[in-house]
Amino acid sequence: MEFNGKDDYLARWIHGISAIVLGLAGVILLRFFGNEDRFSSRLNVAGFFALLLAMRCAWYAISGRGNPNND
């Protein structure tokens, strides 16, 4: 069993749970705070990056490659 590799199932489970939480946070930020003022545009950017990080965490959780913690 290698640390943070393909066979590190604990890290993959943690990244899978993190992907779900970050994905929900990103959707909430983009869906409910999507007005056209200056503060909401910052929340939209935060929501976009939360979804991006959620996709990277999900990719690692599913495939075991591309650990976001190593980049």
CHARMM-style PDB file with segment names, atoms N, HN, CA, C and O in Angstrom:
ATOM      1  N   MET     1       0.850  -1.183   0.000  1.00  0.00      PROA
ATOM      2  CA  MET     1       0.000   0.000   0.000  1.00  0.00      PROA
ATOM      3  C   MET     1       0.889   1.239   0.000  1.00  0.00      PROA
ATOM      4  O   MET     1       1.677   1.438   0.925  1.00  0.00      PROA
ATOM      5  N   GLU     2       0.772   2.035  -0.989  1.00  0.00      PROA
ATOM      6  HN  GLU     2       0.132   1.872  -1.740  1.00  0.00      PROA
ATOM      7  CA  GLU     2       1.567   3.250  -1.085  1.00  0.00      PROA
ATOM      8  C   GLU     2       0.775   4.445  -0.560  1.00  0.00      PROA
ATOM      9  O   GLU     2      -0.453   4.480  -0.632  1.00  0.00      PROA
ATOM     10  N   PHE     3       1.491   5.398  -0.043  1.00  0.00      PROA
ATOM     11  HN  PHE     3       2.489   5.370   0.016  1.00  0.00      PROA
ATOM     12  CA  PHE     3       0.850   6.583   0.517  1.00  0.00      PROA
ATOM     13  C   PHE     3       0.440   7.525  -0.607  1.00  0.00      PROA
ATOM     14  O   PHE     3       1.269   7.890  -1.440  1.00  0.00      PROA
ATOM     15  N   ASN     4      -0.824   7.920  -0.641  1.00  0.00      PROA
ATOM     16  HN  ASN     4      -1.498   7.623   0.035  1.00  0.00      PROA
ATOM     17  CA  ASN     4      -1.399   8.807  -1.656  1.00  0.00      PROA
ATOM     18  C   ASN     4      -1.197   8.271  -3.070  1.00  0.00      PROA
ATOM     19  O   ASN     4      -0.947   9.041  -3.997  1.00  0.00      PROA
ATOM     20  N   GLY     5      -1.301   6.997  -3.232  1.00  0.00      PROA
ATOM     21  HN  GLY     5      -1.505   6.372  -2.478  1.00  0.00      PROA
ATOM     22  CA  GLY     5      -1.185   6.396  -4.547  1.00  0.00      PROA
ATOM     23  C   GLY     5      -2.482   5.729  -4.937  1.00  0.00      PROA
ATOM     24  O   GLY     5      -3.544   6.024  -4.387  1.00  0.00      PROA
ATOM     25  N   LYS     6      -2.381   4.826  -5.895  1.00  0.00      PROA
ATOM     26  HN  LYS     6      -1.519   4.586  -6.341  1.00  0.00      PROA
ATOM     27  CA  LYS     6      -3.563   4.160  -6.400  1.00  0.00      PROA
ATOM     28  C   LYS     6      -4.214   3.251  -5.376  1.00  0.00      PROA
ATOM     29  O   LYS     6      -5.422   3.024  -5.432  1.00  0.00      PROA
ATOM     30  N   ASP     7      -3.429   2.722  -4.433  1.00  0.00      PROA
ATOM     31  HN  ASP     7      -2.447   2.906  -4.387  1.00  0.00      PROA
ATOM     32  CA  ASP     7      -3.959   1.780  -3.454  1.00  0.00      PROA
ATOM     33  C   ASP     7      -4.240   2.406  -2.094  1.00  0.00      PROA
ATOM     34  O   ASP     7      -4.521   1.678  -1.142  1.00  0.00      PROA
ATOM     35  N   ASP     8      -4.175   3.695  -1.970  1.00  0.00      PROA
ATOM     36  HN  ASP     8      -3.947   4.287  -2.743  1.00  0.00      PROA
ATOM     37  CA  ASP     8      -4.474   4.376  -0.709  1.00  0.00      PROA
ATOM     38  C   ASP     8      -5.974   4.658  -0.653  1.00  0.00      PROA
ATOM     39  O   ASP     8      -6.437   5.728  -1.050  1.00  0.00      PROA
ATOM     40  N   TYR     9      -6.714   3.678  -0.154  1.00  0.00      PROA
ATOM     41  HN  TYR     9      -6.338   2.810   0.169  1.00  0.00      PROA
ATOM     42  CA  TYR     9      -8.169   3.773  -0.196  1.00  0.00      PROA
ATOM     43  C   TYR     9      -8.726   4.778   0.798  1.00  0.00      PROA
ATOM     44  O   TYR     9      -9.781   5.364   0.554  1.00  0.00      PROA
ATOM     45  N   LEU    10      -8.042   4.987   1.909  1.00  0.00      PROA
ATOM     46  HN  LEU    10      -7.185   4.511   2.107  1.00  0.00      PROA
ATOM     47  CA  LEU    10      -8.514   5.984   2.864  1.00  0.00      PROA
ATOM     48  C   LEU    10      -8.472   7.374   2.248  1.00  0.00      PROA
ATOM     49  O   LEU    10      -9.439   8.127   2.361  1.00  0.00      PROA
ATOM     50  N   ALA    11      -7.369   7.724   1.600  1.00  0.00      PROA
ATOM     51  HN  ALA    11      -6.584   7.112   1.509  1.00  0.00      PROA
ATOM     52  CA  ALA    11      -7.264   9.036   0.953  1.00  0.00      PROA
ATOM     53  C   ALA    11      -8.279   9.167  -0.180  1.00  0.00      PROA
ATOM     54  O   ALA    11      -8.831  10.246  -0.400  1.00  0.00      PROA
ATOM     55  N   ARG    12      -8.524   8.079  -0.893  1.00  0.00      PROA
ATOM     56  HN  ARG    12      -8.076   7.203  -0.715  1.00  0.00      PROA
ATOM     57  CA  ARG    12      -9.501   8.135  -1.979  1.00  0.00      PROA
ATOM     58  C   ARG    12     -10.914   8.323  -1.443  1.00  0.00      PROA
ATOM     59  O   ARG    12     -11.706   9.033  -2.063  1.00  0.00      PROA
ATOM     60  N   TRP    13     -11.255   7.713  -0.316  1.00  0.00      PROA
ATOM     61  HN  TRP    13     -10.612   7.136   0.187  1.00  0.00      PROA
ATOM     62  CA  TRP    13     -12.558   7.921   0.299  1.00  0.00      PROA
ATOM     63  C   TRP    13     -12.705   9.361   0.792  1.00  0.00      PROA
ATOM     64  O   TRP    13     -13.750   9.987   0.612  1.00  0.00      PROA
ATOM     65  N   ILE    14     -11.653   9.873   1.412  1.00  0.00      PROA
ATOM     66  HN  ILE    14     -10.804   9.365   1.558  1.00  0.00      PROA
ATOM     67  CA  ILE    14     -11.704  11.256   1.906  1.00  0.00      PROA
ATOM     68  C   ILE    14     -11.872  12.226   0.735  1.00  0.00      PROA
ATOM     69  O   ILE    14     -12.634  13.188   0.837  1.00  0.00      PROA
ATOM     70  N   HSD    15     -11.174  11.986  -0.369  1.00  0.00      PROA
ATOM     71  HN  HSD    15     -10.556  11.205  -0.452  1.00  0.00      PROA
ATOM     72  CA  HSD    15     -11.323  12.847  -1.534  1.00  0.00      PROA
ATOM     73  C   HSD    15     -12.716  12.701  -2.150  1.00  0.00      PROA
ATOM     74  O   HSD    15     -13.257  13.674  -2.673  1.00  0.00      PROA
ATOM     75  N   GLY    16     -13.295  11.521  -2.097  1.00  0.00      PROA
ATOM     76  HN  GLY    16     -12.856  10.730  -1.672  1.00  0.00      PROA
ATOM     77  CA  GLY    16     -14.650  11.334  -2.608  1.00  0.00      PROA
ATOM     78  C   GLY    16     -15.681  12.108  -1.804  1.00  0.00      PROA
ATOM     79  O   GLY    16     -16.576  12.737  -2.368  1.00  0.00      PROA
ATOM     80  N   ILE    17     -15.551  12.059  -0.483  1.00  0.00      PROA
ATOM     81  HN  ILE    17     -14.824  11.548  -0.024  1.00  0.00      PROA
ATOM     82  CA  ILE    17     -16.461  12.822   0.376  1.00  0.00      PROA
ATOM     83  C   ILE    17     -16.237  14.317   0.181  1.00  0.00      PROA
ATOM     84  O   ILE    17     -17.193  15.090   0.144  1.00  0.00      PROA
ATOM     85  N   SER    18     -14.978  14.724   0.055  1.00  0.00      PROA
ATOM     86  HN  SER    18     -14.201  14.095   0.085  1.00  0.00      PROA
ATOM     87  CA  SER    18     -14.670  16.141  -0.190  1.00  0.00      PROA
ATOM     88  C   SER    18     -15.244  16.601  -1.527  1.00  0.00      PROA
ATOM     89  O   SER    18     -15.708  17.735  -1.646  1.00  0.00      PROA
ATOM     90  N   ALA    19     -15.214  15.735  -2.524  1.00  0.00      PROA
ATOM     91  HN  ALA    19     -14.837  14.814  -2.428  1.00  0.00      PROA
ATOM     92  CA  ALA    19     -15.766  16.091  -3.833  1.00  0.00      PROA
ATOM     93  C   ALA    19     -17.267  16.348  -3.733  1.00  0.00      PROA
ATOM     94  O   ALA    19     -17.784  17.271  -4.362  1.00  0.00      PROA
ATOM     95  N   ILE    20     -17.960  15.541  -2.950  1.00  0.00      PROA
ATOM     96  HN  ILE    20     -17.540  14.791  -2.439  1.00  0.00      PROA
ATOM     97  CA  ILE    20     -19.406  15.737  -2.787  1.00  0.00      PROA
ATOM     98  C   ILE    20     -19.693  17.046  -2.067  1.00  0.00      PROA
ATOM     99  O   ILE    20     -20.567  17.808  -2.480  1.00  0.00      PROA
ATOM    100  N   VAL    21     -18.954  17.307  -0.987  1.00  0.00      PROA
ATOM    101  HN  VAL    21     -18.244  16.688  -0.652  1.00  0.00      PROA
ATOM    102  CA  VAL    21     -19.174  18.539  -0.212  1.00  0.00      PROA
ATOM    103  C   VAL    21     -18.827  19.774  -1.041  1.00  0.00      PROA
ATOM    104  O   VAL    21     -19.586  20.744  -1.056  1.00  0.00      PROA
ATOM    105  N   LEU    22     -17.685  19.745  -1.732  1.00  0.00      PROA
ATOM    106  HN  LEU    22     -17.069  18.957  -1.720  1.00  0.00      PROA
ATOM    107  CA  LEU    22     -17.288  20.889  -2.563  1.00  0.00      PROA
ATOM    108  C   LEU    22     -18.247  21.084  -3.742  1.00  0.00      PROA
ATOM    109  O   LEU    22     -18.536  22.215  -4.132  1.00  0.00      PROA
ATOM    110  N   GLY    23     -18.731  19.991  -4.298  1.00  0.00      PROA
ATOM    111  HN  GLY    23     -18.496  19.072  -3.981  1.00  0.00      PROA
ATOM    112  CA  GLY    23     -19.692  20.099  -5.395  1.00  0.00      PROA
ATOM    113  C   GLY    23     -20.988  20.746  -4.945  1.00  0.00      PROA
ATOM    114  O   GLY    23     -21.534  21.601  -5.643  1.00  0.00      PROA
ATOM    115  N   LEU    24     -21.483  20.343  -3.782  1.00  0.00      PROA
ATOM    116  HN  LEU    24     -21.039  19.648  -3.215  1.00  0.00      PROA
ATOM    117  CA  LEU    24     -22.704  20.966  -3.248  1.00  0.00      PROA
ATOM    118  C   LEU    24     -22.477  22.445  -2.933  1.00  0.00      PROA
ATOM    119  O   LEU    24     -23.336  23.280  -3.214  1.00  0.00      PROA
ATOM    120  N   ALA    25     -21.323  22.766  -2.350  1.00  0.00      PROA
ATOM    121  HN  ALA    25     -20.625  22.087  -2.122  1.00  0.00      PROA
ATOM    122  CA  ALA    25     -21.025  24.172  -2.051  1.00  0.00      PROA
ATOM    123  C   ALA    25     -20.931  24.994  -3.329  1.00  0.00      PROA
ATOM    124  O   ALA    25     -21.419  26.123  -3.377  1.00  0.00      PROA
ATOM    125  N   GLY    26     -20.308  24.439  -4.363  1.00  0.00      PROA
ATOM    126  HN  GLY    26     -19.911  23.522  -4.324  1.00  0.00      PROA
ATOM    127  CA  GLY    26     -20.204  25.152  -5.631  1.00  0.00      PROA
ATOM    128  C   GLY    26     -21.550  25.384  -6.284  1.00  0.00      PROA
ATOM    129  O   GLY    26     -21.812  26.465  -6.812  1.00  0.00      PROA
ATOM    130  N   VAL    27     -22.405  24.372  -6.249  1.00  0.00      PROA
ATOM    131  HN  VAL    27     -22.191  23.494  -5.820  1.00  0.00      PROA
ATOM    132  CA  VAL    27     -23.743  24.526  -6.835  1.00  0.00      PROA
ATOM    133  C   VAL    27     -24.558  25.544  -6.059  1.00  0.00      PROA
ATOM    134  O   VAL    27     -25.269  26.355  -6.653  1.00  0.00      PROA
ATOM    135  N   ILE    28     -24.461  25.509  -4.737  1.00  0.00      PROA
ATOM    136  HN  ILE    28     -23.884  24.850  -4.254  1.00  0.00      PROA
ATOM    137  CA  ILE    28     -25.198  26.481  -3.919  1.00  0.00      PROA
ATOM    138  C   ILE    28     -24.708  27.896  -4.204  1.00  0.00      PROA
ATOM    139  O   ILE    28     -25.514  28.815  -4.346  1.00  0.00      PROA
ATOM    140  N   LEU    29     -23.390  28.075  -4.287  1.00  0.00      PROA
ATOM    141  HN  LEU    29     -22.735  27.328  -4.171  1.00  0.00      PROA
ATOM    142  CA  LEU    29     -22.853  29.415  -4.563  1.00  0.00      PROA
ATOM    143  C   LEU    29     -23.274  29.917  -5.941  1.00  0.00      PROA
ATOM    144  O   LEU    29     -23.610  31.090  -6.099  1.00  0.00      PROA
ATOM    145  N   LEU    30     -23.257  29.038  -6.929  1.00  0.00      PROA
ATOM    146  HN  LEU    30     -22.984  28.084  -6.801  1.00  0.00      PROA
ATOM    147  CA  LEU    30     -23.618  29.470  -8.280  1.00  0.00      PROA
ATOM    148  C   LEU    30     -25.115  29.631  -8.455  1.00  0.00      PROA
ATOM    149  O   LEU    30     -25.559  30.517  -9.185  1.00  0.00      PROA
ATOM    150  N   ARG    31     -25.898  28.793  -7.801  1.00  0.00      PROA
ATOM    151  HN  ARG    31     -25.537  28.073  -7.208  1.00  0.00      PROA
ATOM    152  CA  ARG    31     -27.346  28.824  -8.022  1.00  0.00      PROA
ATOM    153  C   ARG    31     -28.045  29.923  -7.227  1.00  0.00      PROA
ATOM    154  O   ARG    31     -28.861  30.664  -7.776  1.00  0.00      PROA
ATOM    155  N   PHE    32     -27.730  30.031  -5.950  1.00  0.00      PROA
ATOM    156  HN  PHE    32     -27.066  29.430  -5.505  1.00  0.00      PROA
ATOM    157  CA  PHE    32     -28.497  30.915  -5.082  1.00  0.00      PROA
ATOM    158  C   PHE    32     -27.882  32.296  -4.918  1.00  0.00      PROA
ATOM    159  O   PHE    32     -28.550  33.208  -4.431  1.00  0.00      PROA
ATOM    160  N   PHE    33     -26.634  32.471  -5.308  1.00  0.00      PROA
ATOM    161  HN  PHE    33     -26.092  31.730  -5.703  1.00  0.00      PROA
ATOM    162  CA  PHE    33     -25.995  33.773  -5.180  1.00  0.00      PROA
ATOM    163  C   PHE    33     -25.564  34.286  -6.545  1.00  0.00      PROA
ATOM    164  O   PHE    33     -24.479  34.853  -6.674  1.00  0.00      PROA
ATOM    165  N   GLY    34     -26.383  34.099  -7.552  1.00  0.00      PROA
ATOM    166  HN  GLY    34     -27.264  33.638  -7.448  1.00  0.00      PROA
ATOM    167  CA  GLY    34     -26.022  34.442  -8.910  1.00  0.00      PROA
ATOM    168  C   GLY    34     -26.583  35.763  -9.403  1.00  0.00      PROA
ATOM    169  O   GLY    34     -26.955  35.874 -10.571  1.00  0.00      PROA
ATOM    170  N   ASN    35     -26.651  36.756  -8.549  1.00  0.00      PROA
ATOM    171  HN  ASN    35     -26.349  36.666  -7.600  1.00  0.00      PROA
ATOM    172  CA  ASN    35     -27.140  38.066  -8.980  1.00  0.00      PROA
ATOM    173  C   ASN    35     -26.055  38.803  -9.757  1.00  0.00      PROA
ATOM    174  O   ASN    35     -24.960  38.276  -9.954  1.00  0.00      PROA
ATOM    175  N   GLU    36     -26.353  39.989 -10.185  1.00  0.00      PROA
ATOM    176  HN  GLU    36     -27.243  40.417 -10.024  1.00  0.00      PROA
ATOM    177  CA  GLU    36     -25.431  40.736 -11.038  1.00  0.00      PROA
ATOM    178  C   GLU    36     -24.686  41.854 -10.312  1.00  0.00      PROA
ATOM    179  O   GLU    36     -24.227  42.794 -10.959  1.00  0.00      PROA
ATOM    180  N   ASP    37     -24.557  41.782  -9.016  1.00  0.00      PROA
ATOM    181  HN  ASP    37     -24.930  41.018  -8.490  1.00  0.00      PROA
ATOM    182  CA  ASP    37     -23.779  42.813  -8.339  1.00  0.00      PROA
ATOM    183  C   ASP    37     -22.351  42.342  -8.105  1.00  0.00      PROA
ATOM    184  O   ASP    37     -22.006  41.200  -8.411  1.00  0.00      PROA
ATOM    185  N   ARG    38     -21.535  43.218  -7.568  1.00  0.00      PROA
ATOM    186  HN  ARG    38     -21.816  44.146  -7.319  1.00  0.00      PROA
ATOM    187  CA  ARG    38     -20.102  42.946  -7.454  1.00  0.00      PROA
ATOM    188  C   ARG    38     -19.784  41.828  -6.467  1.00  0.00      PROA
ATOM    189  O   ARG    38     -18.897  41.013  -6.721  1.00  0.00      PROA
ATOM    190  N   PHE    39     -20.492  41.780  -5.355  1.00  0.00      PROA
ATOM    191  HN  PHE    39     -21.213  42.442  -5.148  1.00  0.00      PROA
ATOM    192  CA  PHE    39     -20.250  40.752  -4.349  1.00  0.00      PROA
ATOM    193  C   PHE    39     -20.632  39.377  -4.884  1.00  0.00      PROA
ATOM    194  O   PHE    39     -19.949  38.391  -4.606  1.00  0.00      PROA
ATOM    195  N   SER    40     -21.712  39.305  -5.643  1.00  0.00      PROA
ATOM    196  HN  SER    40     -22.267  40.105  -5.869  1.00  0.00      PROA
ATOM    197  CA  SER    40     -22.154  38.021  -6.172  1.00  0.00      PROA
ATOM    198  C   SER    40     -21.209  37.495  -7.234  1.00  0.00      PROA
ATOM    199  O   SER    40     -21.071  36.282  -7.388  1.00  0.00      PROA
ATOM    200  N   SER    41     -20.556  38.382  -7.971  1.00  0.00      PROA
ATOM    201  HN  SER    41     -20.668  39.368  -7.846  1.00  0.00      PROA
ATOM    202  CA  SER    41     -19.606  37.890  -8.965  1.00  0.00      PROA
ATOM    203  C   SER    41     -18.421  37.207  -8.284  1.00  0.00      PROA
ATOM    204  O   SER    41     -17.876  36.243  -8.822  1.00  0.00      PROA
ATOM    205  N   ARG    42     -18.023  37.684  -7.129  1.00  0.00      PROA
ATOM    206  HN  ARG    42     -18.465  38.467  -6.692  1.00  0.00      PROA
ATOM    207  CA  ARG    42     -16.956  37.009  -6.375  1.00  0.00      PROA
ATOM    208  C   ARG    42     -17.424  35.647  -5.884  1.00  0.00      PROA
ATOM    209  O   ARG    42     -16.653  34.687  -5.889  1.00  0.00      PROA
ATOM    210  N   LEU    43     -18.680  35.555  -5.460  1.00  0.00      PROA
ATOM    211  HN  LEU    43     -19.307  36.334  -5.456  1.00  0.00      PROA
ATOM    212  CA  LEU    43     -19.218  34.266  -5.031  1.00  0.00      PROA
ATOM    213  C   LEU    43     -19.342  33.309  -6.211  1.00  0.00      PROA
ATOM    214  O   LEU    43     -19.168  32.101  -6.050  1.00  0.00      PROA
ATOM    215  N   ASN    44     -19.640  33.838  -7.395  1.00  0.00      PROA
ATOM    216  HN  ASN    44     -19.780  34.819  -7.526  1.00  0.00      PROA
ATOM    217  CA  ASN    44     -19.689  32.992  -8.584  1.00  0.00      PROA
ATOM    218  C   ASN    44     -18.316  32.426  -8.911  1.00  0.00      PROA
ATOM    219  O   ASN    44     -18.203  31.260  -9.287  1.00  0.00      PROA
ATOM    220  N   VAL    45     -17.281  33.227  -8.775  1.00  0.00      PROA
ATOM    221  HN  VAL    45     -17.373  34.175  -8.469  1.00  0.00      PROA
ATOM    222  CA  VAL    45     -15.922  32.750  -9.014  1.00  0.00      PROA
ATOM    223  C   VAL    45     -15.556  31.694  -7.969  1.00  0.00      PROA
ATOM    224  O   VAL    45     -14.949  30.677  -8.305  1.00  0.00      PROA
ATOM    225  N   ALA    46     -15.919  31.928  -6.711  1.00  0.00      PROA
ATOM    226  HN  ALA    46     -16.412  32.754  -6.438  1.00  0.00      PROA
ATOM    227  CA  ALA    46     -15.656  30.946  -5.656  1.00  0.00      PROA
ATOM    228  C   ALA    46     -16.412  29.644  -5.936  1.00  0.00      PROA
ATOM    229  O   ALA    46     -15.875  28.559  -5.715  1.00  0.00      PROA
ATOM    230  N   GLY    47     -17.640  29.743  -6.413  1.00  0.00      PROA
ATOM    231  HN  GLY    47     -18.076  30.625  -6.592  1.00  0.00      PROA
ATOM    232  CA  GLY    47     -18.415  28.557  -6.756  1.00  0.00      PROA
ATOM    233  C   GLY    47     -17.806  27.793  -7.911  1.00  0.00      PROA
ATOM    234  O   GLY    47     -17.794  26.562  -7.909  1.00  0.00      PROA
ATOM    235  N   PHE    48     -17.299  28.516  -8.899  1.00  0.00      PROA
ATOM    236  HN  PHE    48     -17.309  29.516  -8.900  1.00  0.00      PROA
ATOM    237  CA  PHE    48     -16.659  27.871 -10.044  1.00  0.00      PROA
ATOM    238  C   PHE    48     -15.413  27.102  -9.606  1.00  0.00      PROA
ATOM    239  O   PHE    48     -15.208  25.962 -10.022  1.00  0.00      PROA
ATOM    240  N   PHE    49     -14.581  27.724  -8.764  1.00  0.00      PROA
ATOM    241  HN  PHE    49     -14.747  28.650  -8.426  1.00  0.00      PROA
ATOM    242  CA  PHE    49     -13.376  27.052  -8.304  1.00  0.00      PROA
ATOM    243  C   PHE    49     -13.690  25.894  -7.359  1.00  0.00      PROA
ATOM    244  O   PHE    49     -12.949  24.912  -7.319  1.00  0.00      PROA
ATOM    245  N   ALA    50     -14.782  26.000  -6.597  1.00  0.00      PROA
ATOM    246  HN  ALA    50     -15.384  26.798  -6.629  1.00  0.00      PROA
ATOM    247  CA  ALA    50     -15.195  24.874  -5.757  1.00  0.00      PROA
ATOM    248  C   ALA    50     -15.607  23.693  -6.628  1.00  0.00      PROA
ATOM    249  O   ALA    50     -15.287  22.548  -6.309  1.00  0.00      PROA
ATOM    250  N   LEU    51     -16.311  23.958  -7.721  1.00  0.00      PROA
ATOM    251  HN  LEU    51     -16.572  24.888  -7.980  1.00  0.00      PROA
ATOM    252  CA  LEU    51     -16.682  22.878  -8.636  1.00  0.00      PROA
ATOM    253  C   LEU    51     -15.465  22.294  -9.335  1.00  0.00      PROA
ATOM    254  O   LEU    51     -15.396  21.084  -9.551  1.00  0.00      PROA
ATOM    255  N   LEU    52     -14.507  23.137  -9.689  1.00  0.00      PROA
ATOM    256  HN  LEU    52     -14.563  24.120  -9.513  1.00  0.00      PROA
ATOM    257  CA  LEU    52     -13.285  22.662 -10.319  1.00  0.00      PROA
ATOM    258  C   LEU    52     -12.504  21.739  -9.373  1.00  0.00      PROA
ATOM    259  O   LEU    52     -12.045  20.673  -9.782  1.00  0.00      PROA
ATOM    260  N   LEU    53     -12.359  22.148  -8.127  1.00  0.00      PROA
ATOM    261  HN  LEU    53     -12.733  23.014  -7.794  1.00  0.00      PROA
ATOM    262  CA  LEU    53     -11.664  21.326  -7.148  1.00  0.00      PROA
ATOM    263  C   LEU    53     -12.450  20.048  -6.853  1.00  0.00      PROA
ATOM    264  O   LEU    53     -11.855  18.996  -6.621  1.00  0.00      PROA
ATOM    265  N   ALA    54     -13.777  20.131  -6.862  1.00  0.00      PROA
ATOM    266  HN  ALA    54     -14.260  20.986  -7.050  1.00  0.00      PROA
ATOM    267  CA  ALA    54     -14.601  18.939  -6.656  1.00  0.00      PROA
ATOM    268  C   ALA    54     -14.387  17.931  -7.779  1.00  0.00      PROA
ATOM    269  O   ALA    54     -14.348  16.726  -7.531  1.00  0.00      PROA
ATOM    270  N   MET    55     -14.252  18.410  -9.002  1.00  0.00      PROA
ATOM    271  HN  MET    55     -14.284  19.389  -9.204  1.00  0.00      PROA
ATOM    272  CA  MET    55     -14.012  17.502 -10.121  1.00  0.00      PROA
ATOM    273  C   MET    55     -12.641  16.836  -9.995  1.00  0.00      PROA
ATOM    274  O   MET    55     -12.503  15.648 -10.286  1.00  0.00      PROA
ATOM    275  N   ARG    56     -11.629  17.590  -9.564  1.00  0.00      PROA
ATOM    276  HN  ARG    56     -11.741  18.555  -9.327  1.00  0.00      PROA
ATOM    277  CA  ARG    56     -10.295  17.007  -9.385  1.00  0.00      PROA
ATOM    278  C   ARG    56     -10.285  15.982  -8.264  1.00  0.00      PROA
ATOM    279  O   ARG    56      -9.653  14.933  -8.386  1.00  0.00      PROA
ATOM    280  N   CYS    57     -10.985  16.280  -7.165  1.00  0.00      PROA
ATOM    281  HN  CYS    57     -11.498  17.132  -7.066  1.00  0.00      PROA
ATOM    282  CA  CYS    57     -11.061  15.322  -6.062  1.00  0.00      PROA
ATOM    283  C   CYS    57     -11.819  14.069  -6.486  1.00  0.00      PROA
ATOM    284  O   CYS    57     -11.433  12.956  -6.129  1.00  0.00      PROA
ATOM    285  N   ALA    58     -12.884  14.247  -7.240  1.00  0.00      PROA
ATOM    286  HN  ALA    58     -13.197  15.151  -7.530  1.00  0.00      PROA
ATOM    287  CA  ALA    58     -13.659  13.101  -7.711  1.00  0.00      PROA
ATOM    288  C   ALA    58     -12.834  12.258  -8.675  1.00  0.00      PROA
ATOM    289  O   ALA    58     -12.911  11.030  -8.642  1.00  0.00      PROA
ATOM    290  N   TRP    59     -12.055  12.895  -9.523  1.00  0.00      PROA
ATOM    291  HN  TRP    59     -11.993  13.892  -9.550  1.00  0.00      PROA
ATOM    292  CA  TRP    59     -11.209  12.152 -10.457  1.00  0.00      PROA
ATOM    293  C   TRP    59     -10.210  11.284  -9.701  1.00  0.00      PROA
ATOM    294  O   TRP    59      -9.996  10.126 -10.057  1.00  0.00      PROA
ATOM    295  N   TYR    60      -9.598  11.842  -8.658  1.00  0.00      PROA
ATOM    296  HN  TYR    60      -9.772  12.783  -8.368  1.00  0.00      PROA
ATOM    297  CA  TYR    60      -8.652  11.050  -7.870  1.00  0.00      PROA
ATOM    298  C   TYR    60      -9.373   9.939  -7.110  1.00  0.00      PROA
ATOM    299  O   TYR    60      -8.860   8.824  -7.013  1.00  0.00      PROA
ATOM    300  N   ALA    61     -10.549  10.231  -6.574  1.00  0.00      PROA
ATOM    301  HN  ALA    61     -10.965  11.137  -6.653  1.00  0.00      PROA
ATOM    302  CA  ALA    61     -11.275   9.221  -5.819  1.00  0.00      PROA
ATOM    303  C   ALA    61     -11.685   8.043  -6.705  1.00  0.00      PROA
ATOM    304  O   ALA    61     -11.701   6.900  -6.250  1.00  0.00      PROA
ATOM    305  N   ILE    62     -12.010   8.318  -7.953  1.00  0.00      PROA
ATOM    306  HN  ILE    62     -11.997   9.247  -8.322  1.00  0.00      PROA
ATOM    307  CA  ILE    62     -12.461   7.265  -8.857  1.00  0.00      PROA
ATOM    308  C   ILE    62     -11.290   6.518  -9.470  1.00  0.00      PROA
ATOM    309  O   ILE    62     -11.274   5.288  -9.477  1.00  0.00      PROA
ATOM    310  N   SER    63     -10.306   7.252  -9.986  1.00  0.00      PROA
ATOM    311  HN  SER    63     -10.318   8.252  -9.980  1.00  0.00      PROA
ATOM    312  CA  SER    63      -9.256   6.597 -10.759  1.00  0.00      PROA
ATOM    313  C   SER    63      -7.965   6.349  -9.979  1.00  0.00      PROA
ATOM    314  O   SER    63      -7.196   5.463 -10.351  1.00  0.00      PROA
ATOM    315  N   GLY    64      -7.710   7.093  -8.926  1.00  0.00      PROA
ATOM    316  HN  GLY    64      -8.335   7.813  -8.624  1.00  0.00      PROA
ATOM    317  CA  GLY    64      -6.464   6.953  -8.188  1.00  0.00      PROA
ATOM    318  C   GLY    64      -5.305   7.704  -8.802  1.00  0.00      PROA
ATOM    319  O   GLY    64      -4.173   7.563  -8.339  1.00  0.00      PROA
ATOM    320  N   ARG    65      -5.549   8.498  -9.830  1.00  0.00      PROA
ATOM    321  HN  ARG    65      -6.468   8.613 -10.206  1.00  0.00      PROA
ATOM    322  CA  ARG    65      -4.489   9.280 -10.479  1.00  0.00      PROA
ATOM    323  C   ARG    65      -4.812  10.771 -10.330  1.00  0.00      PROA
ATOM    324  O   ARG    65      -5.978  11.152 -10.226  1.00  0.00      PROA
ATOM    325  N   GLY    66      -3.778  11.601 -10.321  1.00  0.00      PROA
ATOM    326  HN  GLY    66      -2.831  11.292 -10.405  1.00  0.00      PROA
ATOM    327  CA  GLY    66      -3.964  13.049 -10.297  1.00  0.00      PROA
ATOM    328  C   GLY    66      -4.371  13.570  -8.930  1.00  0.00      PROA
ATOM    329  O   GLY    66      -5.323  14.344  -8.823  1.00  0.00      PROA
ATOM    330  N   ASN    67      -3.673  13.162  -7.893  1.00  0.00      PROA
ATOM    331  HN  ASN    67      -2.900  12.534  -7.979  1.00  0.00      PROA
ATOM    332  CA  ASN    67      -3.985  13.617  -6.543  1.00  0.00      PROA
ATOM    333  C   ASN    67      -3.827  15.125  -6.445  1.00  0.00      PROA
ATOM    334  O   ASN    67      -2.733  15.635  -6.688  1.00  0.00      PROA
ATOM    335  N   PRO    68      -4.888  15.864  -6.094  1.00  0.00      PROA
ATOM    336  CA  PRO    68      -4.793  17.330  -5.990  1.00  0.00      PROA
ATOM    337  C   PRO    68      -3.838  17.793  -4.896  1.00  0.00      PROA
ATOM    338  O   PRO    68      -3.345  18.920  -4.955  1.00  0.00      PROA
ATOM    339  N   ASN    69      -3.566  16.958  -3.906  1.00  0.00      PROA
ATOM    340  HN  ASN    69      -3.966  16.043  -3.858  1.00  0.00      PROA
ATOM    341  CA  ASN    69      -2.658  17.345  -2.827  1.00  0.00      PROA
ATOM    342  C   ASN    69      -1.211  17.323  -3.257  1.00  0.00      PROA
ATOM    343  O   ASN    69      -0.375  17.944  -2.601  1.00  0.00      PROA
ATOM    344  N   ASN    70      -0.884  16.639  -4.324  1.00  0.00      PROA
ATOM    345  HN  ASN    70      -1.563  16.134  -4.857  1.00  0.00      PROA
ATOM    346  CA  ASN    70       0.488  16.575  -4.785  1.00  0.00      PROA
ATOM    347  C   ASN    70       0.845  17.708  -5.734  1.00  0.00      PROA
ATOM    348  O   ASN    70       2.027  17.942  -5.984  1.00  0.00      PROA
ATOM    349  N   ASP    71      -0.134  18.414  -6.266  1.00  0.00      PROA
ATOM    350  HN  ASP    71      -1.095  18.224  -6.063  1.00  0.00      PROA
ATOM    351  CA  ASP    71       0.118  19.490  -7.226  1.00  0.00      PROA
ATOM    352  C   ASP    71       0.398  20.794  -6.526  1.00  0.00      PROA
ATOM    353  OT1 ASP    71       0.632  21.809  -7.182  1.00  0.00      PROA
TER     354      ASP     71
END
